[in-house]
Amino acid sequence: MQKIYLLLMVSVLFFSSCDLDKVPETSLTDVAFWRTETDVRGACNRMYDELAGFTYMSNTSNNGGRVYHDTRSDELVQTSANGVSAGSRTVPTTSLNDWTDPYTRIFTANNILEKAPNSNLEEAALNRWLAEAYFFRAYYHFLLVKLYGDVPLVLKAVADPNDPAIFTGRTPREEVIQQCYKDLEFAAQWLPTRAKLAEKDWGRVTRSAALGMIARIGLYEGTFIKYHKLGNAYSAHLKKSIDATELLMKEGHDLYPDFQKLFTFSGEGPKNLENIFVKVYGPNGAGTTVHGNSREMENRVSVTRQMIDLFLYSDGLPREKSPLKISPEKSFDDALANRDPRLKMTVYSLGEDAYKGAYIPFVQQHGNGYSLKKGFMLDEWVTVYKETVDKAIIRYGEILISYAEALYELNGSISNDQLDKTVNRLRTRARFNVKLTNDFVTANGLNMIDEIRRERTVELLDEGFRYDDIIRWKIAEVVLPTYIIGAKFVDSETTKVRKDLQMRLTDANGKLNGQQAYNEADMYVIELGGDRRFDPERDYLYPIPLNEVALSKGNITQNPNW
């Protein structure tokens, strides 16, 4: 971590603010700072400036960049293969997004935790701001654990380039996670509730956000330990997730009534009770805060056929069981007919008013899959990467489906009443009127955990969860090293010429180059199965950047088989 020392020195001295509490940067020194609540609040604002929203970290094989949609799994594709998804990445020399940035932000939080007590604040007022720092310290340590497993647990700020903390070795992941719980429990105790958060503080973390992070971490660690067969401690993590969720359910949150408008300006702000933790970008339309979520839906990414096939049919049955399935398919829209309503809220149908008029398959330059509709806003698209719609990092919909999963994973069962409070509430919101019940699962030869996972995947599509899910479920070795399928090609439905795509279209039997790629003809094959790899003895963890290993004086070791 020595190479980020200079960055850390900047973060321990300078803080930015987006409100009237800002202190001129030229005066932000330890001599003149850390005196009043305004000072401490201004320091905490730095953590919100650093927070990634639509810009995903850990999205490419090496350092990454400004990427707004996560293509590391089988969920979304770009115009070229993602190194993580395809298994072609190598060990990076450095990794700004995945390693350096999280540690820089941890040092920001630690600096606040060390310096803020020097102010003249009363205990309750001080703890309210310390709670923000504890929240973010846990948030970034968890990001690191998901990627690397054991990582250095850093609990102090660094003001000396020779400080041993810079050369800290890897801490066992369980110890790091327990510290995350401890930090978040402090945060949950001292942060304001959703109901008591002042309007001017919208976007700051609350008790709900802290409980939501405990719920997220507990589910991730519990299932990771369970499916990677790392011992019996998984039940304690799942219980942690369940307990936090049940507390969170008492905080007054609810689902936003319109799934399609949830991800637009209509769903912004504290009046939407589904919002728990949000990256605020506004003011809307100002063009001063920059991201490119809608723009990249049109020209950078598309949804795979693998994801389309996970959506249930309107009878509540999956593709492999429903008599409503249209096969053989003769139109692009055949795959979208008779489905869970969320499917047509997630991708565009043939001829639907889309990015630049009526939707035409294979015209957008985004990989020839199904074009994203979820959250697309034309008035944001036209700003050309100056979009301002907010990004929900934790929402109540995630909490409900996570609760159902944690209950089943811990107990091996889930009651119909619990399903009604979780899965079926999400379905009802989307006007999908077939309930998931134990009787339905039994009568149709389904598997309950598969159906809960399916619900999670379709509800949270393109929200940055799929890669983490296939890692913790230990199914990446199955779903990644295979053909990645795109959209159905029909000559009369596109301006694209068949001869330009012929080399990647399946034949009448669903084969490509003599190999079975899919069970339908004229499906566009985005990536060949033979070009994709996943080593289960290596690829469930990221490689440690070479510079971190070299500069740690031998304390940081590389992950297995990298």
C-alpha positions as CSV (number, residue, x, y, z in Angstrom):
1,M,0.0,0.0,0.0
2,Q,3.0,2.3,0.1
3,K,2.4,3.6,-3.4
4,I,-0.8,5.3,-2.3
5,Y,0.9,7.2,0.5
6,L,0.8,10.6,-1.4
7,L,-2.9,10.1,-2.2
8,L,-3.5,9.4,1.4
9,M,-1.8,12.6,2.5
10,V,-4.1,14.5,0.3
11,S,-7.2,12.8,1.8
12,V,-6.2,13.4,5.4
13,L,-5.8,17.1,4.9
14,F,-8.4,18.1,2.3
15,F,-12.1,17.7,2.3
16,S,-14.8,18.9,0.0
17,S,-18.4,19.9,0.7
18,C,-21.4,20.3,-1.5
19,D,-23.4,22.5,0.9
20,L,-23.1,25.8,2.7
21,D,-21.0,24.3,5.5
22,K,-18.0,24.3,3.2
23,V,-14.7,25.7,4.5
24,P,-12.2,27.2,2.0
25,E,-9.8,24.5,1.1
26,T,-6.8,26.8,1.7
27,S,-7.7,26.8,5.4
28,L,-8.2,23.1,5.8
29,T,-5.2,22.2,8.0
30,D,-5.2,20.4,11.3
31,V,-4.3,23.6,13.1
32,A,-7.4,25.4,12.0
33,F,-9.7,22.5,11.5
34,W,-11.5,19.9,13.7
35,R,-13.0,22.5,16.0
36,T,-16.7,22.7,15.3
37,E,-19.5,20.4,14.0
38,T,-19.4,22.3,10.7
39,D,-15.7,21.2,10.4
40,V,-16.5,17.6,11.1
41,R,-19.5,17.6,8.8
42,G,-17.4,19.1,6.1
43,A,-14.8,16.4,6.6
44,C,-17.5,13.7,6.3
45,N,-18.7,15.2,3.0
46,R,-15.5,14.0,1.5
47,M,-16.7,10.4,1.8
48,Y,-19.8,11.2,-0.3
49,D,-17.7,12.8,-3.0
50,E,-15.6,9.7,-3.2
51,L,-18.5,7.3,-3.3
52,A,-19.0,5.5,-6.6
53,G,-22.5,5.4,-7.9
54,F,-23.1,4.5,-11.6
55,T,-19.4,4.2,-12.1
56,Y,-18.6,0.6,-11.1
57,M,-15.3,-0.4,-9.7
58,S,-13.7,-3.9,-10.4
59,N,-15.2,-4.1,-13.9
60,T,-12.3,-5.0,-16.1
61,S,-9.2,-7.1,-16.1
62,N,-6.8,-4.5,-14.9
63,N,-7.3,-0.9,-13.8
64,G,-10.8,-0.3,-15.2
65,G,-12.2,3.1,-15.9
66,R,-15.5,5.0,-16.1
67,V,-17.8,2.0,-16.6
68,Y,-21.5,2.3,-15.8
69,H,-22.8,-1.2,-16.2
70,D,-21.2,-4.3,-14.8
71,T,-20.2,-6.8,-17.5
72,R,-18.2,-9.2,-15.4
73,S,-20.8,-12.0,-15.3
74,D,-23.3,-13.6,-17.8
75,E,-25.7,-10.7,-17.3
76,L,-24.5,-8.0,-19.6
77,V,-22.1,-7.8,-22.5
78,Q,-20.1,-5.0,-24.2
79,T,-18.8,-4.9,-27.8
80,S,-15.7,-6.8,-26.7
81,A,-15.3,-9.5,-24.1
82,N,-14.8,-8.6,-20.5
83,G,-11.6,-10.1,-19.1
84,V,-13.2,-11.2,-15.9
85,S,-16.2,-12.8,-17.5
86,A,-14.2,-14.5,-20.2
87,G,-11.4,-15.6,-18.0
88,S,-8.7,-13.8,-20.0
89,R,-7.5,-11.4,-17.4
90,T,-3.9,-11.4,-16.1
91,V,-2.4,-10.2,-12.8
92,P,-2.3,-6.4,-12.9
93,T,0.7,-4.4,-11.9
94,T,-1.6,-1.9,-10.1
95,S,-5.3,-1.7,-9.7
96,L,-6.6,1.8,-9.0
97,N,-10.3,1.0,-9.0
98,D,-10.2,-2.3,-7.2
99,W,-7.4,-1.9,-4.6
100,T,-6.0,1.7,-4.3
101,D,-9.3,3.6,-4.3
102,P,-11.0,1.5,-1.5
103,Y,-7.9,1.9,0.7
104,T,-7.7,5.6,0.0
105,R,-11.3,5.9,1.1
106,I,-10.7,3.8,4.2
107,F,-7.9,6.2,5.1
108,T,-10.3,9.1,4.7
109,A,-12.7,7.4,7.1
110,N,-9.9,6.6,9.6
111,N,-8.7,10.1,9.5
112,I,-12.1,11.4,10.6
113,L,-12.3,8.8,13.3
114,E,-9.0,9.9,14.7
115,K,-9.3,13.7,14.3
116,A,-13.0,14.4,14.9
117,P,-12.8,13.6,18.7
118,N,-10.5,16.7,18.9
119,S,-13.5,18.9,18.3
120,N,-15.7,20.4,21.0
121,L,-18.7,18.3,20.2
122,E,-20.9,16.6,22.8
123,E,-20.9,12.8,22.7
124,A,-24.1,12.3,20.9
125,A,-23.3,14.9,18.2
126,L,-19.8,13.5,17.8
127,N,-20.9,9.9,17.5
128,R,-23.4,10.9,14.8
129,W,-20.5,11.9,12.6
130,L,-18.2,9.1,13.7
131,A,-21.0,6.8,12.7
132,E,-20.7,8.0,9.1
133,A,-17.0,7.2,9.0
134,Y,-17.5,3.8,10.6
135,F,-20.2,3.1,7.9
136,F,-17.8,3.9,5.0
137,R,-14.9,2.1,6.6
138,A,-17.0,-1.1,6.7
139,Y,-18.4,-0.4,3.2
140,Y,-15.0,-0.4,1.6
141,H,-13.5,-3.2,3.6
142,F,-16.4,-5.4,2.4
143,L,-15.8,-4.4,-1.2
144,L,-12.2,-5.6,-0.8
145,V,-13.1,-8.8,0.8
146,K,-15.5,-9.7,-2.0
147,L,-12.7,-9.3,-4.5
148,Y,-9.7,-10.6,-2.7
149,G,-10.7,-12.6,0.3
150,D,-8.2,-12.0,3.1
151,V,-7.1,-8.3,2.9
152,P,-5.2,-5.9,5.1
153,L,-7.5,-4.6,7.8
154,V,-6.6,-1.0,8.3
155,L,-8.0,0.8,11.3
156,K,-5.8,3.9,11.5
157,A,-4.9,6.9,9.3
158,V,-1.3,7.2,8.1
159,A,0.8,10.3,8.5
160,D,4.2,8.7,8.2
161,P,5.6,6.9,5.1
162,N,7.4,4.5,7.5
163,D,4.3,3.6,9.5
164,P,4.0,-0.2,9.7
165,A,0.4,0.1,8.8
166,I,1.5,0.7,5.2
167,F,3.1,-2.7,5.1
168,T,0.2,-4.6,6.8
169,G,-0.2,-8.2,5.7
170,R,-3.5,-9.9,4.8
171,T,-6.0,-10.2,7.7
172,P,-8.2,-13.3,7.6
173,R,-11.5,-12.4,6.0
174,E,-13.6,-13.5,9.0
175,E,-11.7,-11.0,11.2
176,V,-12.3,-8.2,8.6
177,I,-16.0,-9.1,8.4
178,Q,-16.4,-9.1,12.1
179,Q,-14.8,-5.6,12.2
180,C,-17.3,-4.5,9.5
181,Y,-20.2,-5.7,11.7
182,K,-18.7,-3.9,14.7
183,D,-18.4,-0.6,12.7
184,L,-21.9,-0.9,11.2
185,E,-23.5,-1.7,14.6
186,F,-22.0,1.5,16.0
187,A,-23.3,3.3,12.9
188,A,-26.8,1.8,13.4
189,Q,-26.9,3.0,17.0
190,W,-25.9,6.6,16.3
191,L,-27.0,7.5,12.8
192,P,-30.4,9.3,12.4
193,T,-33.3,7.2,11.4
194,R,-34.9,7.7,8.0
195,A,-37.8,9.5,9.6
196,K,-35.6,12.0,11.5
197,L,-33.1,12.7,8.7
198,A,-33.3,16.4,7.9
199,E,-34.3,17.2,4.3
200,K,-31.0,19.0,3.7
201,D,-29.2,15.8,4.6
202,W,-30.8,13.6,2.0
203,G,-28.2,11.3,0.6
204,R,-26.4,10.9,3.9
205,V,-26.3,7.5,5.5
206,T,-29.0,6.6,8.1
207,R,-29.6,3.8,10.5
208,S,-31.4,2.0,7.7
209,A,-28.3,2.1,5.5
210,A,-26.2,0.6,8.3
211,L,-28.7,-2.2,8.9
212,G,-29.0,-2.8,5.1
213,M,-25.2,-3.2,4.9
214,I,-25.2,-5.7,7.7
215,A,-27.9,-7.6,5.9
216,R,-26.0,-7.6,2.7
217,I,-22.7,-8.6,4.3
218,G,-24.3,-11.4,6.3
219,L,-26.0,-12.9,3.3
220,Y,-22.9,-12.7,1.2
221,E,-20.5,-14.2,3.8
222,G,-23.1,-16.8,4.9
223,T,-23.7,-18.2,1.4
224,F,-20.0,-17.9,0.4
225,I,-18.9,-19.9,3.4
226,K,-21.7,-22.5,2.8
227,Y,-21.2,-23.1,-0.9
228,H,-17.4,-22.9,-0.9
229,K,-17.5,-25.4,2.0
230,L,-15.4,-23.2,4.4
231,G,-16.9,-24.5,7.6
232,N,-20.1,-24.2,9.7
233,A,-19.8,-20.5,10.5
234,Y,-22.2,-19.7,7.7
235,S,-25.3,-19.9,10.0
236,A,-24.0,-17.1,12.2
237,H,-23.7,-14.8,9.2
238,L,-27.1,-15.7,7.9
239,K,-28.6,-15.0,11.3
240,K,-26.8,-11.6,11.4
241,S,-28.4,-10.8,8.0
242,I,-31.9,-11.9,9.1
243,D,-31.7,-10.0,12.4
244,A,-30.6,-6.8,10.7
245,T,-33.3,-7.1,8.1
246,E,-36.0,-7.6,10.7
247,L,-34.9,-4.4,12.5
248,L,-34.8,-2.6,9.1
249,M,-38.3,-3.6,8.4
250,K,-39.4,-1.5,11.4
251,E,-37.9,1.7,9.9
252,G,-40.8,2.6,7.8
253,H,-39.6,1.6,4.3
254,D,-41.9,0.3,1.5
255,L,-41.7,-0.5,-2.1
256,Y,-42.2,2.3,-4.7
257,P,-45.4,1.5,-6.5
258,D,-44.1,1.7,-10.1
259,F,-41.2,-0.5,-10.9
260,Q,-40.5,1.2,-14.3
261,K,-40.4,4.7,-12.8
262,L,-38.4,3.6,-9.8
263,F,-35.1,4.2,-11.6
264,T,-35.9,7.6,-13.0
265,F,-36.3,11.2,-11.6
266,S,-39.7,10.1,-10.4
267,G,-38.2,7.7,-7.9
268,E,-35.7,10.1,-6.4
269,G,-35.7,11.6,-3.0
270,P,-36.8,10.8,0.5
271,K,-40.5,10.5,-0.4
272,N,-39.7,7.3,-2.2
273,L,-39.6,4.9,0.8
274,E,-37.8,2.3,-1.1
275,N,-34.6,4.4,-1.1
276,I,-32.3,3.4,1.7
277,F,-28.8,4.5,0.5
278,V,-28.5,6.6,-2.6
279,K,-25.6,8.3,-4.5
280,V,-27.1,11.8,-5.1
281,Y,-26.0,13.4,-8.4
282,G,-28.3,16.4,-8.8
283,P,-29.5,19.0,-9.2
284,N,-31.4,17.4,-12.1
285,G,-30.6,18.8,-15.5
286,A,-27.7,20.9,-14.3
287,G,-25.2,19.1,-16.4
288,T,-22.5,19.7,-13.8
289,T,-22.2,16.3,-12.2
290,V,-21.3,13.7,-14.8
291,H,-22.3,10.1,-15.4
292,G,-23.5,8.3,-18.5
293,N,-25.9,5.6,-17.4
294,S,-28.5,6.1,-20.2
295,R,-26.0,6.9,-22.8
296,E,-24.2,3.6,-22.3
297,M,-27.4,1.6,-22.4
298,E,-27.8,2.7,-26.0
299,N,-24.2,2.3,-27.3
300,R,-22.2,0.2,-24.9
301,V,-24.0,-2.8,-23.2
302,S,-26.8,-5.2,-23.8
303,V,-28.6,-8.0,-22.0
304,T,-27.7,-11.7,-22.7
305,R,-30.3,-14.3,-23.7
306,Q,-29.2,-16.2,-20.5
307,M,-30.9,-13.4,-18.5
308,I,-34.0,-13.2,-20.8
309,D,-34.5,-17.0,-20.2
310,L,-34.5,-16.5,-16.4
311,F,-37.8,-14.5,-16.5
312,L,-40.8,-16.6,-15.7
313,Y,-43.8,-17.0,-18.1
314,S,-47.1,-15.5,-17.1
315,D,-48.2,-18.9,-15.7
316,G,-45.4,-18.7,-13.1
317,L,-43.3,-21.4,-14.8
318,P,-39.8,-21.2,-16.2
319,R,-38.9,-21.6,-19.9
320,E,-38.1,-25.3,-19.6
321,K,-41.6,-26.1,-18.2
322,S,-44.1,-23.5,-19.4
323,P,-46.5,-24.4,-22.3
324,L,-46.6,-20.7,-23.1
325,K,-43.1,-20.7,-24.5
326,I,-43.0,-20.0,-28.2
327,S,-40.8,-22.4,-30.0
328,P,-39.5,-22.4,-32.7
329,E,-39.2,-18.6,-32.4
330,K,-40.0,-16.7,-35.6
331,S,-39.7,-13.1,-34.3
332,F,-37.4,-11.2,-32.0
333,D,-40.5,-10.6,-29.8
334,D,-41.4,-14.3,-29.3
335,A,-38.9,-14.5,-26.4
336,L,-40.7,-11.6,-24.7
337,A,-44.2,-12.8,-25.0
338,N,-46.3,-14.1,-22.1
339,R,-43.7,-13.2,-19.5
340,D,-43.2,-11.7,-16.1
341,P,-44.1,-8.0,-16.8
342,R,-40.6,-6.9,-15.5
343,L,-39.1,-8.4,-18.7
344,K,-40.6,-5.7,-20.9
345,M,-39.8,-3.1,-18.3
346,T,-36.1,-4.2,-18.5
347,V,-35.5,-4.6,-22.3
348,Y,-37.0,-3.1,-25.4
349,S,-39.5,-4.8,-27.7
350,L,-39.5,-4.7,-31.4
351,G,-40.8,-1.3,-32.7
352,E,-41.1,0.2,-29.2
353,D,-40.2,3.9,-28.8
354,A,-36.5,3.6,-27.7
355,Y,-33.2,5.5,-27.9
356,K,-33.6,7.2,-31.3
357,G,-37.1,6.2,-32.3
358,A,-38.7,2.8,-33.0
359,Y,-36.5,0.0,-31.7
360,I,-34.8,-2.1,-34.3
361,P,-32.7,-5.1,-33.2
362,F,-29.0,-5.3,-34.1
363,V,-28.7,-1.6,-34.9
364,Q,-27.3,-0.3,-31.6
365,Q,-23.5,-0.9,-31.3
366,H,-23.6,-2.8,-28.0
367,G,-22.9,-6.4,-28.5
368,N,-26.1,-7.6,-30.3
369,G,-28.0,-8.7,-27.2
370,Y,-31.3,-7.3,-25.9
371,S,-31.3,-3.6,-25.4
372,L,-31.6,-2.2,-21.9
373,K,-34.7,-0.2,-21.1
374,K,-34.7,-0.3,-17.2
375,G,-33.9,3.2,-16.1
376,F,-33.4,4.7,-19.5
377,M,-34.2,8.4,-19.7
378,L,-34.1,10.2,-23.1
379,D,-33.7,13.6,-21.4
380,E,-30.6,12.2,-19.7
381,W,-29.3,10.5,-22.8
382,V,-29.3,13.8,-24.8
383,T,-26.9,15.4,-22.2
384,V,-24.0,13.3,-23.5
385,Y,-22.5,12.0,-20.3
386,K,-23.8,14.8,-18.1
387,E,-26.5,12.8,-16.6
388,T,-27.8,13.6,-13.1
389,V,-30.3,10.9,-12.1
390,D,-29.5,9.4,-8.7
391,K,-28.2,5.9,-8.1
392,A,-29.8,3.7,-5.5
393,I,-27.0,1.7,-3.8
394,I,-29.3,0.0,-1.3
395,R,-33.1,-0.2,-1.9
396,Y,-35.9,-2.0,-0.1
397,G,-36.5,-4.4,-3.0
398,E,-33.0,-5.8,-2.5
399,I,-33.7,-6.2,1.3
400,L,-36.9,-8.2,0.7
401,I,-35.4,-10.7,-1.7
402,S,-32.2,-11.0,0.4
403,Y,-34.4,-11.7,3.5
404,A,-36.2,-14.6,1.7
405,E,-32.9,-16.0,0.6
406,A,-31.3,-15.8,4.0
407,L,-34.3,-17.4,5.6
408,Y,-34.2,-20.4,3.3
409,E,-30.5,-20.8,3.4
410,L,-30.5,-20.8,7.2
411,N,-33.6,-22.9,7.8
412,G,-33.9,-25.1,4.7
413,S,-37.4,-23.9,4.3
414,I,-39.5,-20.7,4.0
415,S,-43.2,-20.3,4.9
416,N,-45.9,-19.1,2.5
417,D,-46.4,-16.1,4.8
418,Q,-42.7,-15.2,4.5
419,L,-42.9,-15.6,0.7
420,D,-45.9,-13.2,0.6
421,K,-43.9,-10.6,2.6
422,T,-40.9,-10.8,0.2
423,V,-41.0,-12.5,-3.2
424,N,-44.7,-12.0,-3.8
425,R,-44.6,-8.4,-2.7
426,L,-42.0,-7.8,-5.5
427,R,-44.2,-9.6,-8.0
428,T,-47.3,-7.7,-7.0
429,R,-45.6,-4.4,-7.4
430,A,-44.7,-5.4,-11.0
431,R,-48.3,-6.7,-11.6
432,F,-47.1,-10.2,-11.9
433,N,-50.0,-12.0,-10.3
434,V,-48.8,-15.6,-9.9
435,K,-47.6,-16.2,-6.3
436,L,-44.6,-18.3,-5.4
437,T,-45.8,-20.8,-2.8
438,N,-44.5,-24.1,-1.4
439,D,-47.4,-25.9,-3.0
440,F,-46.7,-24.3,-6.4
441,V,-43.0,-25.4,-6.2
442,T,-44.0,-29.0,-5.3
443,A,-46.7,-29.3,-7.8
444,N,-44.5,-28.1,-10.7
445,G,-41.3,-29.9,-9.7
446,L,-39.4,-26.7,-9.0
447,N,-36.7,-26.0,-6.5
448,M,-37.4,-23.3,-4.0
449,I,-33.9,-21.9,-3.7
450,D,-33.6,-21.7,-7.5
451,E,-36.8,-19.7,-7.6
452,I,-35.7,-17.3,-5.0
453,R,-32.4,-16.8,-6.8
454,R,-34.3,-16.4,-10.1
455,E,-36.5,-13.7,-8.4
456,R,-33.4,-11.9,-7.2
457,T,-31.7,-11.9,-10.6
458,V,-34.6,-10.5,-12.5
459,E,-35.6,-8.0,-9.9
460,L,-32.0,-6.6,-9.6
461,L,-30.8,-7.0,-13.2
462,D,-28.3,-4.3,-14.1
463,E,-28.0,-3.1,-10.5
464,G,-24.5,-4.6,-9.9
465,F,-25.4,-7.8,-8.1
466,R,-25.1,-10.7,-10.6
467,Y,-21.3,-11.1,-10.4
468,D,-21.3,-11.2,-6.6
469,D,-24.1,-13.6,-6.6
470,I,-22.5,-16.2,-9.0
471,I,-19.3,-16.0,-6.9
472,R,-21.0,-16.6,-3.5
473,W,-23.3,-19.3,-4.9
474,K,-20.2,-20.9,-6.5
475,I,-21.9,-21.3,-9.9
476,A,-19.5,-19.0,-11.9
477,E,-17.7,-22.2,-13.0
478,V,-20.9,-23.3,-14.7
479,V,-22.5,-20.1,-16.1
480,L,-19.3,-18.3,-17.3
481,P,-17.3,-20.8,-19.5
482,T,-20.1,-21.3,-22.0
483,Y,-21.6,-19.7,-25.1
484,I,-22.9,-16.2,-24.5
485,I,-26.1,-15.8,-26.5
486,G,-27.6,-12.6,-27.9
487,A,-30.8,-11.8,-29.7
488,K,-32.9,-13.6,-32.3
489,F,-32.1,-12.4,-35.9
490,V,-35.0,-12.0,-38.3
491,D,-34.2,-10.5,-41.7
492,S,-37.5,-8.5,-42.0
493,E,-37.1,-7.0,-38.5
494,T,-33.8,-5.3,-38.8
495,T,-31.8,-3.2,-41.2
496,K,-28.7,-5.3,-40.5
497,V,-27.8,-7.6,-43.4
498,R,-27.7,-11.3,-42.7
499,K,-24.3,-11.9,-44.4
500,D,-22.7,-9.5,-41.9
501,L,-23.7,-11.7,-39.0
502,Q,-23.9,-15.1,-40.6
503,M,-20.7,-16.4,-39.0
504,R,-22.3,-16.0,-35.6
505,L,-25.8,-17.2,-36.2
506,T,-27.0,-20.6,-35.1
507,D,-28.2,-23.1,-37.7
508,A,-31.6,-24.7,-37.9
509,N,-30.6,-27.1,-35.0
510,G,-29.2,-24.4,-32.8
511,K,-25.6,-25.2,-33.6
512,L,-22.6,-23.0,-34.5
513,N,-19.6,-24.6,-36.2
514,G,-21.0,-28.0,-35.4
515,Q,-21.3,-27.3,-31.7
516,Q,-24.6,-26.9,-29.8
517,A,-24.9,-23.3,-28.8
518,Y,-28.6,-22.9,-28.1
519,N,-31.9,-24.6,-28.9
520,E,-33.2,-22.1,-31.4
521,A,-32.1,-21.1,-35.0
522,D,-30.7,-17.8,-35.9
523,M,-29.6,-16.8,-32.5
524,Y,-26.6,-14.5,-32.4
525,V,-23.7,-15.9,-30.5
526,I,-21.9,-13.1,-28.8
527,E,-19.0,-15.1,-27.4
528,L,-17.9,-18.6,-28.2
529,G,-17.9,-21.2,-25.5
530,G,-14.4,-22.3,-26.4
531,D,-13.0,-18.8,-25.9
532,R,-14.2,-18.5,-22.3
533,R,-12.6,-20.0,-19.3
534,F,-13.1,-20.1,-15.5
535,D,-10.7,-21.9,-13.2
536,P,-12.5,-22.7,-9.9
537,E,-9.2,-23.1,-8.1
538,R,-8.2,-19.5,-9.0
539,D,-11.0,-17.3,-10.4
540,Y,-13.3,-17.0,-7.4
541,L,-10.8,-14.4,-6.1
542,Y,-9.1,-11.5,-7.8
543,P,-5.3,-11.4,-8.2
544,I,-3.5,-9.1,-5.8
545,P,-1.8,-6.3,-7.9
546,L,1.9,-7.0,-8.3
547,N,3.0,-3.7,-6.8
548,E,1.1,-4.4,-3.6
549,V,2.9,-7.7,-3.2
550,A,6.3,-6.2,-4.0
551,L,6.0,-3.1,-1.8
552,S,4.6,-4.9,1.2
553,K,8.0,-6.3,2.3
554,G,6.7,-9.8,1.8
555,N,3.7,-9.3,4.1
556,I,1.1,-9.5,1.3
557,T,1.0,-12.8,-0.5
558,Q,-0.7,-13.6,-3.8
559,N,-4.0,-15.4,-4.1
560,P,-3.8,-19.1,-5.0
561,N,-2.8,-20.0,-8.6
562,W,-2.4,-16.5,-9.8
